[in-house]
Amino acid sequence: MSYFMQDGYHTLISLLLPDLILDFFELKEVRKEEDIFHLKLEEVNITPNVPDGEKLLSKGFFGSSQKLVD
């Protein structure tokens, strides 16, 4: 698929995603395979406002290769 088509999908998906998602994640890549869109999102490194004296503790995310088990 041409770069122009991929760029057009990128713009379309950006308009369809909720603003809350785009506030915290950057849309890095959009690929279309048959009838499925694959999105690559990268977390934006934003430090939230915390009161003075409070410590910020990041719990992070699980990697895609980890399985969550109850």
Residue frames as qw, qx, qy, qz and C-alpha x, y, z in Angstrom:
[[0.000, 0.890, 0.456, 0.000, 0.00, 0.00, 0.00],
 [0.405, 0.591, -0.030, 0.697, 1.33, 3.44, -0.82],
 [0.309, -0.121, -0.454, 0.827, 2.57, 5.94, 1.77],
 [0.249, -0.185, -0.117, -0.944, -0.21, 8.35, 0.79],
 [0.660, -0.348, -0.542, -0.387, -2.88, 5.76, 1.58],
 [0.610, -0.271, -0.600, 0.442, -1.27, 4.95, 4.93],
 [0.140, -0.002, -0.229, 0.963, -1.06, 8.67, 5.74],
 [0.433, -0.284, -0.316, -0.795, -4.74, 9.08, 4.86],
 [0.706, -0.371, -0.601, -0.054, -5.66, 6.25, 7.21],
 [0.451, -0.110, -0.476, 0.747, -3.49, 7.84, 9.91],
 [0.135, -0.134, 0.033, -0.981, -5.50, 11.07, 9.64],
 [0.615, -0.305, -0.467, -0.557, -8.83, 9.23, 9.60],
 [0.690, -0.300, -0.618, 0.226, -8.00, 7.10, 12.64],
 [0.273, -0.001, -0.361, 0.892, -6.72, 10.20, 14.50],
 [0.342, -0.216, -0.106, -0.909, -10.11, 11.81, 13.97],
 [0.726, -0.278, -0.509, -0.369, -12.00, 8.70, 15.12],
 [0.577, -0.113, -0.660, 0.469, -10.03, 8.00, 18.30],
 [0.374, -0.861, -0.345, 0.005, -11.32, 9.61, 21.51],
 [0.139, 0.863, -0.249, 0.417, -9.43, 12.75, 22.58],
 [0.676, -0.648, 0.318, -0.147, -8.59, 11.11, 25.91],
 [0.936, 0.043, 0.213, 0.277, -6.57, 8.44, 24.08],
 [0.582, 0.621, 0.020, 0.525, -4.70, 11.03, 22.03],
 [0.268, -0.903, 0.185, -0.280, -3.96, 13.07, 25.17],
 [0.655, -0.581, 0.482, -0.031, -1.86, 10.22, 26.58],
 [0.739, -0.010, 0.595, 0.316, -0.79, 8.28, 23.48],
 [0.206, 0.627, -0.382, -0.647, 0.70, 9.25, 20.12],
 [0.878, 0.361, 0.287, -0.130, -0.51, 7.38, 17.06],
 [0.319, -0.589, 0.592, 0.447, 2.74, 6.15, 15.51],
 [0.054, 0.184, -0.834, -0.518, 1.56, 3.85, 12.75],
 [0.713, 0.273, 0.354, -0.540, -1.61, 2.69, 11.02],
 [0.027, 0.230, -0.873, -0.429, -1.57, -0.38, 8.81],
 [0.759, 0.188, 0.157, -0.604, -4.53, -1.88, 6.99],
 [0.018, -0.203, 0.956, 0.212, -4.52, -5.59, 6.24],
 [0.118, -0.394, -0.865, -0.289, -7.66, -6.74, 4.46],
 [0.312, -0.725, -0.386, -0.478, -10.51, -5.45, 6.68],
 [0.680, -0.611, -0.274, 0.298, -8.43, -4.92, 9.83],
 [0.167, 0.867, -0.220, 0.414, -6.61, -1.78, 10.97],
 [0.785, -0.259, -0.321, 0.463, -3.50, -2.27, 13.11],
 [0.062, -0.944, 0.050, -0.322, -2.65, 0.74, 15.29],
 [0.697, -0.020, -0.383, 0.606, 0.68, 1.38, 16.96],
 [0.267, -0.912, -0.097, -0.297, 0.37, 3.75, 19.92],
 [0.583, 0.148, -0.453, 0.658, 3.23, 5.13, 21.99],
 [0.411, -0.771, -0.434, 0.218, 2.65, 6.51, 25.45],
 [0.195, 0.782, -0.089, 0.584, 3.40, 10.22, 25.83],
 [0.579, -0.166, -0.533, 0.594, 5.65, 10.86, 28.82],
 [0.197, -0.676, -0.078, -0.706, 3.54, 13.35, 30.78],
 [0.309, -0.086, -0.729, 0.605, 4.15, 13.82, 34.49],
 [0.281, -0.738, -0.542, -0.286, 0.87, 14.58, 36.26],
 [0.084, -0.639, 0.264, -0.718, 0.60, 17.48, 38.67],
 [0.685, -0.368, -0.600, 0.190, 1.18, 16.20, 42.20],
 [0.352, -0.921, -0.025, -0.165, 1.08, 18.23, 45.42],
 [0.212, 0.702, -0.576, 0.360, 4.44, 19.26, 46.91],
 [0.376, -0.430, 0.725, -0.384, 5.93, 16.60, 49.13],
 [0.895, 0.145, 0.311, -0.285, 4.02, 13.79, 47.39],
 [0.249, -0.395, 0.789, 0.398, 6.00, 11.12, 45.57],
 [0.733, 0.396, -0.184, -0.521, 4.99, 9.86, 42.15],
 [0.469, -0.255, 0.845, 0.047, 5.18, 6.07, 41.77],
 [0.576, 0.361, -0.447, -0.581, 4.84, 4.50, 38.36],
 [0.771, -0.068, 0.600, -0.201, 3.36, 1.02, 38.18],
 [0.005, 0.374, -0.744, -0.553, 4.01, 0.80, 34.42],
 [0.810, 0.238, -0.097, -0.527, 2.33, -1.53, 31.96],
 [0.788, -0.129, 0.596, 0.084, 2.68, -5.22, 31.36],
 [0.005, 0.424, -0.671, -0.608, 4.63, -6.11, 28.23],
 [0.722, 0.245, -0.235, -0.603, 2.76, -7.63, 25.31],
 [0.546, 0.239, -0.802, -0.040, 4.49, -10.97, 25.84],
 [0.089, -0.092, 0.806, -0.578, 3.21, -11.40, 29.42],
 [0.428, -0.383, -0.713, -0.402, 0.04, -13.31, 30.13],
 [0.341, -0.332, 0.387, -0.790, -2.30, -12.15, 32.87],
 [0.499, -0.179, -0.845, -0.073, -3.64, -15.02, 34.94],
 [0.536, -0.596, 0.016, -0.598, -6.27, -14.80, 37.66]]
